[in-house]
Amino acid sequence: MRVISLKLLREFWHKYPDAERPLRHWYKTALQADWRNLYEVRKACPSADGVTPSETLTVFNIGGNKYRLIARIRYDYQLVNVRAVLTHREYDAGKWQE
């Protein structure tokens, strides 16, 4: 998979340094993946969930569910577009759905 954007991940782990290691692990996993559907994503990331606020997104639990990574996955293009990385509290507030 191609992953866009590492910049969002870096910005997040500069703010929350304990997130760097699990985000780097997620990034490496995604780069090496050949996901074709959510079922295959869940093989690598069992806690991944599909959500549909306005479009289908995938939510990954990061760092033992302390953080959430929200991405749009285009299986047909082998592309992961990171939309947001949030604390669990920010995720629960729901503003990412707007």
Phi and psi restraints in degrees (range 20) as a CNS / XPLOR table:
assign (resid 1 and name C) (resid 2 and name N)
       (resid 2 and name CA) (resid 2 and name C) 1.0 -96.7 20.0 2
assign (resid 2 and name N) (resid 2 and name CA)
       (resid 2 and name C) (resid 3 and name N) 1.0 138.4 20.0 2
assign (resid 2 and name C) (resid 3 and name N)
       (resid 3 and name CA) (resid 3 and name C) 1.0 -118.1 20.0 2
assign (resid 3 and name N) (resid 3 and name CA)
       (resid 3 and name C) (resid 4 and name N) 1.0 125.8 20.0 2
assign (resid 3 and name C) (resid 4 and name N)
       (resid 4 and name CA) (resid 4 and name C) 1.0 -121.7 20.0 2
assign (resid 4 and name N) (resid 4 and name CA)
       (resid 4 and name C) (resid 5 and name N) 1.0 116.5 20.0 2
assign (resid 4 and name C) (resid 5 and name N)
       (resid 5 and name CA) (resid 5 and name C) 1.0 -138.8 20.0 2
assign (resid 5 and name N) (resid 5 and name CA)
       (resid 5 and name C) (resid 6 and name N) 1.0 133.3 20.0 2
assign (resid 5 and name C) (resid 6 and name N)
       (resid 6 and name CA) (resid 6 and name C) 1.0 -63.3 20.0 2
assign (resid 6 and name N) (resid 6 and name CA)
       (resid 6 and name C) (resid 7 and name N) 1.0 -26.9 20.0 2
assign (resid 6 and name C) (resid 7 and name N)
       (resid 7 and name CA) (resid 7 and name C) 1.0 -57.5 20.0 2
assign (resid 7 and name N) (resid 7 and name CA)
       (resid 7 and name C) (resid 8 and name N) 1.0 -43.6 20.0 2
assign (resid 7 and name C) (resid 8 and name N)
       (resid 8 and name CA) (resid 8 and name C) 1.0 -62.2 20.0 2
assign (resid 8 and name N) (resid 8 and name CA)
       (resid 8 and name C) (resid 9 and name N) 1.0 -39.4 20.0 2
assign (resid 8 and name C) (resid 9 and name N)
       (resid 9 and name CA) (resid 9 and name C) 1.0 -64.7 20.0 2
assign (resid 9 and name N) (resid 9 and name CA)
       (resid 9 and name C) (resid 10 and name N) 1.0 -45.8 20.0 2
assign (resid 9 and name C) (resid 10 and name N)
       (resid 10 and name CA) (resid 10 and name C) 1.0 -60.7 20.0 2
assign (resid 10 and name N) (resid 10 and name CA)
       (resid 10 and name C) (resid 11 and name N) 1.0 -45.0 20.0 2
assign (resid 10 and name C) (resid 11 and name N)
       (resid 11 and name CA) (resid 11 and name C) 1.0 -59.4 20.0 2
assign (resid 11 and name N) (resid 11 and name CA)
       (resid 11 and name C) (resid 12 and name N) 1.0 -40.3 20.0 2
assign (resid 11 and name C) (resid 12 and name N)
       (resid 12 and name CA) (resid 12 and name C) 1.0 -67.8 20.0 2
assign (resid 12 and name N) (resid 12 and name CA)
       (resid 12 and name C) (resid 13 and name N) 1.0 -45.6 20.0 2
assign (resid 12 and name C) (resid 13 and name N)
       (resid 13 and name CA) (resid 13 and name C) 1.0 -73.8 20.0 2
assign (resid 13 and name N) (resid 13 and name CA)
       (resid 13 and name C) (resid 14 and name N) 1.0 -18.2 20.0 2
assign (resid 13 and name C) (resid 14 and name N)
       (resid 14 and name CA) (resid 14 and name C) 1.0 -70.1 20.0 2
assign (resid 14 and name N) (resid 14 and name CA)
       (resid 14 and name C) (resid 15 and name N) 1.0 -32.1 20.0 2
assign (resid 14 and name C) (resid 15 and name N)
       (resid 15 and name CA) (resid 15 and name C) 1.0 -80.6 20.0 2
assign (resid 15 and name N) (resid 15 and name CA)
       (resid 15 and name C) (resid 16 and name N) 1.0 -36.1 20.0 2
assign (resid 15 and name C) (resid 16 and name N)
       (resid 16 and name CA) (resid 16 and name C) 1.0 -127.6 20.0 2
assign (resid 16 and name N) (resid 16 and name CA)
       (resid 16 and name C) (resid 17 and name N) 1.0 84.4 20.0 2
assign (resid 16 and name C) (resid 17 and name N)
       (resid 17 and name CA) (resid 17 and name C) 1.0 -56.1 20.0 2
assign (resid 17 and name N) (resid 17 and name CA)
       (resid 17 and name C) (resid 18 and name N) 1.0 -29.5 20.0 2
assign (resid 17 and name C) (resid 18 and name N)
       (resid 18 and name CA) (resid 18 and name C) 1.0 -69.9 20.0 2
assign (resid 18 and name N) (resid 18 and name CA)
       (resid 18 and name C) (resid 19 and name N) 1.0 -11.5 20.0 2
assign (resid 18 and name C) (resid 19 and name N)
       (resid 19 and name CA) (resid 19 and name C) 1.0 -84.9 20.0 2
assign (resid 19 and name N) (resid 19 and name CA)
       (resid 19 and name C) (resid 20 and name N) 1.0 -13.0 20.0 2
assign (resid 19 and name C) (resid 20 and name N)
       (resid 20 and name CA) (resid 20 and name C) 1.0 -60.4 20.0 2
assign (resid 20 and name N) (resid 20 and name CA)
       (resid 20 and name C) (resid 21 and name N) 1.0 -50.8 20.0 2
assign (resid 20 and name C) (resid 21 and name N)
       (resid 21 and name CA) (resid 21 and name C) 1.0 -61.4 20.0 2
assign (resid 21 and name N) (resid 21 and name CA)
       (resid 21 and name C) (resid 22 and name N) 1.0 -50.9 20.0 2
assign (resid 21 and name C) (resid 22 and name N)
       (resid 22 and name CA) (resid 22 and name C) 1.0 -65.8 20.0 2
assign (resid 22 and name N) (resid 22 and name CA)
       (resid 22 and name C) (resid 23 and name N) 1.0 -32.1 20.0 2
assign (resid 22 and name C) (resid 23 and name N)
       (resid 23 and name CA) (resid 23 and name C) 1.0 -69.2 20.0 2
assign (resid 23 and name N) (resid 23 and name CA)
       (resid 23 and name C) (resid 24 and name N) 1.0 -39.7 20.0 2
assign (resid 23 and name C) (resid 24 and name N)
       (resid 24 and name CA) (resid 24 and name C) 1.0 -63.3 20.0 2
assign (resid 24 and name N) (resid 24 and name CA)
       (resid 24 and name C) (resid 25 and name N) 1.0 -39.1 20.0 2
assign (resid 24 and name C) (resid 25 and name N)
       (resid 25 and name CA) (resid 25 and name C) 1.0 -63.9 20.0 2
assign (resid 25 and name N) (resid 25 and name CA)
       (resid 25 and name C) (resid 26 and name N) 1.0 -45.9 20.0 2
assign (resid 25 and name C) (resid 26 and name N)
       (resid 26 and name CA) (resid 26 and name C) 1.0 -59.7 20.0 2
assign (resid 26 and name N) (resid 26 and name CA)
       (resid 26 and name C) (resid 27 and name N) 1.0 -45.1 20.0 2
assign (resid 26 and name C) (resid 27 and name N)
       (resid 27 and name CA) (resid 27 and name C) 1.0 -59.8 20.0 2
assign (resid 27 and name N) (resid 27 and name CA)
       (resid 27 and name C) (resid 28 and name N) 1.0 -46.4 20.0 2
assign (resid 27 and name C) (resid 28 and name N)
       (resid 28 and name CA) (resid 28 and name C) 1.0 -62.4 20.0 2
assign (resid 28 and name N) (resid 28 and name CA)
       (resid 28 and name C) (resid 29 and name N) 1.0 -42.9 20.0 2
assign (resid 28 and name C) (resid 29 and name N)
       (resid 29 and name CA) (resid 29 and name C) 1.0 -60.0 20.0 2
assign (resid 29 and name N) (resid 29 and name CA)
       (resid 29 and name C) (resid 30 and name N) 1.0 -46.3 20.0 2
assign (resid 29 and name C) (resid 30 and name N)
       (resid 30 and name CA) (resid 30 and name C) 1.0 -65.4 20.0 2
assign (resid 30 and name N) (resid 30 and name CA)
       (resid 30 and name C) (resid 31 and name N) 1.0 -41.6 20.0 2
assign (resid 30 and name C) (resid 31 and name N)
       (resid 31 and name CA) (resid 31 and name C) 1.0 -61.5 20.0 2
assign (resid 31 and name N) (resid 31 and name CA)
       (resid 31 and name C) (resid 32 and name N) 1.0 -35.5 20.0 2
assign (resid 31 and name C) (resid 32 and name N)
       (resid 32 and name CA) (resid 32 and name C) 1.0 -86.3 20.0 2
assign (resid 32 and name N) (resid 32 and name CA)
       (resid 32 and name C) (resid 33 and name N) 1.0 -6.6 20.0 2
assign (resid 32 and name C) (resid 33 and name N)
       (resid 33 and name CA) (resid 33 and name C) 1.0 -80.9 20.0 2
assign (resid 33 and name N) (resid 33 and name CA)
       (resid 33 and name C) (resid 34 and name N) 1.0 159.2 20.0 2
assign (resid 33 and name C) (resid 34 and name N)
       (resid 34 and name CA) (resid 34 and name C) 1.0 -133.2 20.0 2
assign (resid 34 and name N) (resid 34 and name CA)
       (resid 34 and name C) (resid 35 and name N) 1.0 57.9 20.0 2
assign (resid 34 and name C) (resid 35 and name N)
       (resid 35 and name CA) (resid 35 and name C) 1.0 -70.0 20.0 2
assign (resid 35 and name N) (resid 35 and name CA)
       (resid 35 and name C) (resid 36 and name N) 1.0 138.0 20.0 2
assign (resid 35 and name C) (resid 36 and name N)
       (resid 36 and name CA) (resid 36 and name C) 1.0 -116.8 20.0 2
assign (resid 36 and name N) (resid 36 and name CA)
       (resid 36 and name C) (resid 37 and name N) 1.0 -11.4 20.0 2
assign (resid 36 and name C) (resid 37 and name N)
       (resid 37 and name CA) (resid 37 and name C) 1.0 -170.4 20.0 2
assign (resid 37 and name N) (resid 37 and name CA)
       (resid 37 and name C) (resid 38 and name N) 1.0 173.3 20.0 2
assign (resid 37 and name C) (resid 38 and name N)
       (resid 38 and name CA) (resid 38 and name C) 1.0 -63.5 20.0 2
assign (resid 38 and name N) (resid 38 and name CA)
       (resid 38 and name C) (resid 39 and name N) 1.0 -33.1 20.0 2
assign (resid 38 and name C) (resid 39 and name N)
       (resid 39 and name CA) (resid 39 and name C) 1.0 -58.0 20.0 2
assign (resid 39 and name N) (resid 39 and name CA)
       (resid 39 and name C) (resid 40 and name N) 1.0 -43.8 20.0 2
assign (resid 39 and name C) (resid 40 and name N)
       (resid 40 and name CA) (resid 40 and name C) 1.0 -69.3 20.0 2
assign (resid 40 and name N) (resid 40 and name CA)
       (resid 40 and name C) (resid 41 and name N) 1.0 -35.0 20.0 2
assign (resid 40 and name C) (resid 41 and name N)
       (resid 41 and name CA) (resid 41 and name C) 1.0 -60.9 20.0 2
assign (resid 41 and name N) (resid 41 and name CA)
       (resid 41 and name C) (resid 42 and name N) 1.0 -43.0 20.0 2
assign (resid 41 and name C) (resid 42 and name N)
       (resid 42 and name CA) (resid 42 and name C) 1.0 -68.4 20.0 2
assign (resid 42 and name N) (resid 42 and name CA)
       (resid 42 and name C) (resid 43 and name N) 1.0 -20.9 20.0 2
assign (resid 42 and name C) (resid 43 and name N)
       (resid 43 and name CA) (resid 43 and name C) 1.0 -64.3 20.0 2
assign (resid 43 and name N) (resid 43 and name CA)
       (resid 43 and name C) (resid 44 and name N) 1.0 -40.6 20.0 2
assign (resid 43 and name C) (resid 44 and name N)
       (resid 44 and name CA) (resid 44 and name C) 1.0 -86.1 20.0 2
assign (resid 44 and name N) (resid 44 and name CA)
       (resid 44 and name C) (resid 45 and name N) 1.0 -33.2 20.0 2
assign (resid 44 and name C) (resid 45 and name N)
       (resid 45 and name CA) (resid 45 and name C) 1.0 -133.3 20.0 2
assign (resid 45 and name N) (resid 45 and name CA)
       (resid 45 and name C) (resid 46 and name N) 1.0 82.5 20.0 2
assign (resid 45 and name C) (resid 46 and name N)
       (resid 46 and name CA) (resid 46 and name C) 1.0 -57.1 20.0 2
assign (resid 46 and name N) (resid 46 and name CA)
       (resid 46 and name C) (resid 47 and name N) 1.0 -24.7 20.0 2
assign (resid 46 and name C) (resid 47 and name N)
       (resid 47 and name CA) (resid 47 and name C) 1.0 -88.5 20.0 2
assign (resid 47 and name N) (resid 47 and name CA)
       (resid 47 and name C) (resid 48 and name N) 1.0 1.0 20.0 2
assign (resid 47 and name C) (resid 48 and name N)
       (resid 48 and name CA) (resid 48 and name C) 1.0 -64.6 20.0 2
assign (resid 48 and name N) (resid 48 and name CA)
       (resid 48 and name C) (resid 49 and name N) 1.0 139.0 20.0 2
assign (resid 48 and name C) (resid 49 and name N)
       (resid 49 and name CA) (resid 49 and name C) 1.0 -130.5 20.0 2
assign (resid 49 and name N) (resid 49 and name CA)
       (resid 49 and name C) (resid 50 and name N) 1.0 141.2 20.0 2
assign (resid 49 and name C) (resid 50 and name N)
       (resid 50 and name CA) (resid 50 and name C) 1.0 -87.6 20.0 2
assign (resid 50 and name N) (resid 50 and name CA)
       (resid 50 and name C) (resid 51 and name N) 1.0 134.4 20.0 2
assign (resid 50 and name C) (resid 51 and name N)
       (resid 51 and name CA) (resid 51 and name C) 1.0 -131.4 20.0 2
assign (resid 51 and name N) (resid 51 and name CA)
       (resid 51 and name C) (resid 52 and name N) 1.0 153.8 20.0 2
assign (resid 51 and name C) (resid 52 and name N)
       (resid 52 and name CA) (resid 52 and name C) 1.0 -134.2 20.0 2
assign (resid 52 and name N) (resid 52 and name CA)
       (resid 52 and name C) (resid 53 and name N) 1.0 78.8 20.0 2
assign (resid 52 and name C) (resid 53 and name N)
       (resid 53 and name CA) (resid 53 and name C) 1.0 -73.5 20.0 2
assign (resid 53 and name N) (resid 53 and name CA)
       (resid 53 and name C) (resid 54 and name N) 1.0 -56.7 20.0 2
assign (resid 53 and name C) (resid 54 and name N)
       (resid 54 and name CA) (resid 54 and name C) 1.0 -132.0 20.0 2
assign (resid 54 and name N) (resid 54 and name CA)
       (resid 54 and name C) (resid 55 and name N) 1.0 -18.7 20.0 2
assign (resid 54 and name C) (resid 55 and name N)
       (resid 55 and name CA) (resid 55 and name C) 1.0 -149.9 20.0 2
assign (resid 55 and name N) (resid 55 and name CA)
       (resid 55 and name C) (resid 56 and name N) 1.0 163.7 20.0 2
assign (resid 55 and name C) (resid 56 and name N)
       (resid 56 and name CA) (resid 56 and name C) 1.0 -74.8 20.0 2
assign (resid 56 and name N) (resid 56 and name CA)
       (resid 56 and name C) (resid 57 and name N) 1.0 121.4 20.0 2
assign (resid 56 and name C) (resid 57 and name N)
       (resid 57 and name CA) (resid 57 and name C) 1.0 -123.5 20.0 2
assign (resid 57 and name N) (resid 57 and name CA)
       (resid 57 and name C) (resid 58 and name N) 1.0 162.1 20.0 2
assign (resid 57 and name C) (resid 58 and name N)
       (resid 58 and name CA) (resid 58 and name C) 1.0 -118.6 20.0 2
assign (resid 58 and name N) (resid 58 and name CA)
       (resid 58 and name C) (resid 59 and name N) 1.0 132.6 20.0 2
assign (resid 58 and name C) (resid 59 and name N)
       (resid 59 and name CA) (resid 59 and name C) 1.0 -109.4 20.0 2
assign (resid 59 and name N) (resid 59 and name CA)
       (resid 59 and name C) (resid 60 and name N) 1.0 126.5 20.0 2
assign (resid 59 and name C) (resid 60 and name N)
       (resid 60 and name CA) (resid 60 and name C) 1.0 -110.2 20.0 2
assign (resid 60 and name N) (resid 60 and name CA)
       (resid 60 and name C) (resid 61 and name N) 1.0 134.6 20.0 2
assign (resid 60 and name C) (resid 61 and name N)
       (resid 61 and name CA) (resid 61 and name C) 1.0 -81.7 20.0 2
assign (resid 61 and name N) (resid 61 and name CA)
       (resid 61 and name C) (resid 62 and name N) 1.0 130.1 20.0 2
assign (resid 61 and name C) (resid 62 and name N)
       (resid 62 and name CA) (resid 62 and name C) 1.0 -122.9 20.0 2
assign (resid 62 and name N) (resid 62 and name CA)
       (resid 62 and name C) (resid 63 and name N) 1.0 139.0 20.0 2
assign (resid 62 and name C) (resid 63 and name N)
       (resid 63 and name CA) (resid 63 and name C) 1.0 64.9 20.0 2
assign (resid 63 and name N) (resid 63 and name CA)
       (resid 63 and name C) (resid 64 and name N) 1.0 46.6 20.0 2
assign (resid 63 and name C) (resid 64 and name N)
       (resid 64 and name CA) (resid 64 and name C) 1.0 67.8 20.0 2
assign (resid 64 and name N) (resid 64 and name CA)
       (resid 64 and name C) (resid 65 and name N) 1.0 34.9 20.0 2
assign (resid 64 and name C) (resid 65 and name N)
       (resid 65 and name CA) (resid 65 and name C) 1.0 73.6 20.0 2
assign (resid 65 and name N) (resid 65 and name CA)
       (resid 65 and name C) (resid 66 and name N) 1.0 15.4 20.0 2
assign (resid 65 and name C) (resid 66 and name N)
       (resid 66 and name CA) (resid 66 and name C) 1.0 -78.1 20.0 2
assign (resid 66 and name N) (resid 66 and name CA)
       (resid 66 and name C) (resid 67 and name N) 1.0 -30.6 20.0 2
assign (resid 66 and name C) (resid 67 and name N)
       (resid 67 and name CA) (resid 67 and name C) 1.0 -128.1 20.0 2
assign (resid 67 and name N) (resid 67 and name CA)
       (resid 67 and name C) (resid 68 and name N) 1.0 161.9 20.0 2
assign (resid 67 and name C) (resid 68 and name N)
       (resid 68 and name CA) (resid 68 and name C) 1.0 -129.4 20.0 2
assign (resid 68 and name N) (resid 68 and name CA)
       (resid 68 and name C) (resid 69 and name N) 1.0 133.3 20.0 2
assign (resid 68 and name C) (resid 69 and name N)
       (resid 69 and name CA) (resid 69 and name C) 1.0 -111.9 20.0 2
assign (resid 69 and name N) (resid 69 and name CA)
       (resid 69 and name C) (resid 70 and name N) 1.0 126.6 20.0 2
assign (resid 69 and name C) (resid 70 and name N)
       (resid 70 and name CA) (resid 70 and name C) 1.0 -112.1 20.0 2
assign (resid 70 and name N) (resid 70 and name CA)
       (resid 70 and name C) (resid 71 and name N) 1.0 126.7 20.0 2
assign (resid 70 and name C) (resid 71 and name N)
       (resid 71 and name CA) (resid 71 and name C) 1.0 -139.0 20.0 2
assign (resid 71 and name N) (resid 71 and name CA)
       (resid 71 and name C) (resid 72 and name N) 1.0 151.5 20.0 2
assign (resid 71 and name C) (resid 72 and name N)
       (resid 72 and name CA) (resid 72 and name C) 1.0 -101.5 20.0 2
assign (resid 72 and name N) (resid 72 and name CA)
       (resid 72 and name C) (resid 73 and name N) 1.0 123.3 20.0 2
assign (resid 72 and name C) (resid 73 and name N)
       (resid 73 and name CA) (resid 73 and name C) 1.0 -108.0 20.0 2
assign (resid 73 and name N) (resid 73 and name CA)
       (resid 73 and name C) (resid 74 and name N) 1.0 123.0 20.0 2
assign (resid 73 and name C) (resid 74 and name N)
       (resid 74 and name CA) (resid 74 and name C) 1.0 -102.8 20.0 2
assign (resid 74 and name N) (resid 74 and name CA)
       (resid 74 and name C) (resid 75 and name N) 1.0 93.7 20.0 2
assign (resid 74 and name C) (resid 75 and name N)
       (resid 75 and name CA) (resid 75 and name C) 1.0 -61.8 20.0 2
assign (resid 75 and name N) (resid 75 and name CA)
       (resid 75 and name C) (resid 76 and name N) 1.0 -36.1 20.0 2
assign (resid 75 and name C) (resid 76 and name N)
       (resid 76 and name CA) (resid 76 and name C) 1.0 -65.7 20.0 2
assign (resid 76 and name N) (resid 76 and name CA)
       (resid 76 and name C) (resid 77 and name N) 1.0 -26.5 20.0 2
assign (resid 76 and name C) (resid 77 and name N)
       (resid 77 and name CA) (resid 77 and name C) 1.0 -106.7 20.0 2
assign (resid 77 and name N) (resid 77 and name CA)
       (resid 77 and name C) (resid 78 and name N) 1.0 -0.4 20.0 2
assign (resid 77 and name C) (resid 78 and name N)
       (resid 78 and name CA) (resid 78 and name C) 1.0 54.5 20.0 2
assign (resid 78 and name N) (resid 78 and name CA)
       (resid 78 and name C) (resid 79 and name N) 1.0 50.9 20.0 2
assign (resid 78 and name C) (resid 79 and name N)
       (resid 79 and name CA) (resid 79 and name C) 1.0 -129.9 20.0 2
assign (resid 79 and name N) (resid 79 and name CA)
       (resid 79 and name C) (resid 80 and name N) 1.0 130.9 20.0 2
assign (resid 79 and name C) (resid 80 and name N)
       (resid 80 and name CA) (resid 80 and name C) 1.0 -114.1 20.0 2
assign (resid 80 and name N) (resid 80 and name CA)
       (resid 80 and name C) (resid 81 and name N) 1.0 119.5 20.0 2
assign (resid 80 and name C) (resid 81 and name N)
       (resid 81 and name CA) (resid 81 and name C) 1.0 -108.2 20.0 2
assign (resid 81 and name N) (resid 81 and name CA)
       (resid 81 and name C) (resid 82 and name N) 1.0 107.5 20.0 2
assign (resid 81 and name C) (resid 82 and name N)
       (resid 82 and name CA) (resid 82 and name C) 1.0 -71.2 20.0 2
assign (resid 82 and name N) (resid 82 and name CA)
       (resid 82 and name C) (resid 83 and name N) 1.0 119.5 20.0 2
assign (resid 82 and name C) (resid 83 and name N)
       (resid 83 and name CA) (resid 83 and name C) 1.0 -91.1 20.0 2
assign (resid 83 and name N) (resid 83 and name CA)
       (resid 83 and name C) (resid 84 and name N) 1.0 -37.5 20.0 2
assign (resid 83 and name C) (resid 84 and name N)
       (resid 84 and name CA) (resid 84 and name C) 1.0 -163.3 20.0 2
assign (resid 84 and name N) (resid 84 and name CA)
       (resid 84 and name C) (resid 85 and name N) 1.0 151.9 20.0 2
assign (resid 84 and name C) (resid 85 and name N)
       (resid 85 and name CA) (resid 85 and name C) 1.0 -126.6 20.0 2
assign (resid 85 and name N) (resid 85 and name CA)
       (resid 85 and name C) (resid 86 and name N) 1.0 125.7 20.0 2
assign (resid 85 and name C) (resid 86 and name N)
       (resid 86 and name CA) (resid 86 and name C) 1.0 -134.1 20.0 2
assign (resid 86 and name N) (resid 86 and name CA)
       (resid 86 and name C) (resid 87 and name N) 1.0 156.8 20.0 2
assign (resid 86 and name C) (resid 87 and name N)
       (resid 87 and name CA) (resid 87 and name C) 1.0 -71.9 20.0 2
assign (resid 87 and name N) (resid 87 and name CA)
       (resid 87 and name C) (resid 88 and name N) 1.0 163.6 20.0 2
assign (resid 87 and name C) (resid 88 and name N)
       (resid 88 and name CA) (resid 88 and name C) 1.0 -60.4 20.0 2
assign (resid 88 and name N) (resid 88 and name CA)
       (resid 88 and name C) (resid 89 and name N) 1.0 -38.2 20.0 2
assign (resid 88 and name C) (resid 89 and name N)
       (resid 89 and name CA) (resid 89 and name C) 1.0 -63.4 20.0 2
assign (resid 89 and name N) (resid 89 and name CA)
       (resid 89 and name C) (resid 90 and name N) 1.0 -44.5 20.0 2
assign (resid 89 and name C) (resid 90 and name N)
       (resid 90 and name CA) (resid 90 and name C) 1.0 -62.6 20.0 2
assign (resid 90 and name N) (resid 90 and name CA)
       (resid 90 and name C) (resid 91 and name N) 1.0 -41.7 20.0 2
assign (resid 90 and name C) (resid 91 and name N)
       (resid 91 and name CA) (resid 91 and name C) 1.0 -61.0 20.0 2
assign (resid 91 and name N) (resid 91 and name CA)
       (resid 91 and name C) (resid 92 and name N) 1.0 -46.9 20.0 2
assign (resid 91 and name C) (resid 92 and name N)
       (resid 92 and name CA) (resid 92 and name C) 1.0 -62.8 20.0 2
assign (resid 92 and name N) (resid 92 and name CA)
       (resid 92 and name C) (resid 93 and name N) 1.0 -28.0 20.0 2
assign (resid 92 and name C) (resid 93 and name N)
       (resid 93 and name CA) (resid 93 and name C) 1.0 -66.6 20.0 2
assign (resid 93 and name N) (resid 93 and name CA)
       (resid 93 and name C) (resid 94 and name N) 1.0 -22.9 20.0 2
assign (resid 93 and name C) (resid 94 and name N)
       (resid 94 and name CA) (resid 94 and name C) 1.0 80.6 20.0 2
assign (resid 94 and name N) (resid 94 and name CA)
       (resid 94 and name C) (resid 95 and name N) 1.0 3.9 20.0 2
assign (resid 94 and name C) (resid 95 and name N)
       (resid 95 and name CA) (resid 95 and name C) 1.0 -65.6 20.0 2
assign (resid 95 and name N) (resid 95 and name CA)
       (resid 95 and name C) (resid 96 and name N) 1.0 -22.3 20.0 2
assign (resid 95 and name C) (resid 96 and name N)
       (resid 96 and name CA) (resid 96 and name C) 1.0 -64.8 20.0 2
assign (resid 96 and name N) (resid 96 and name CA)
       (resid 96 and name C) (resid 97 and name N) 1.0 -18.6 20.0 2
assign (resid 96 and name C) (resid 97 and name N)
       (resid 97 and name CA) (resid 97 and name C) 1.0 -80.3 20.0 2
assign (resid 97 and name N) (resid 97 and name CA)
       (resid 97 and name C) (resid 98 and name N) 1.0 -11.5 20.0 2
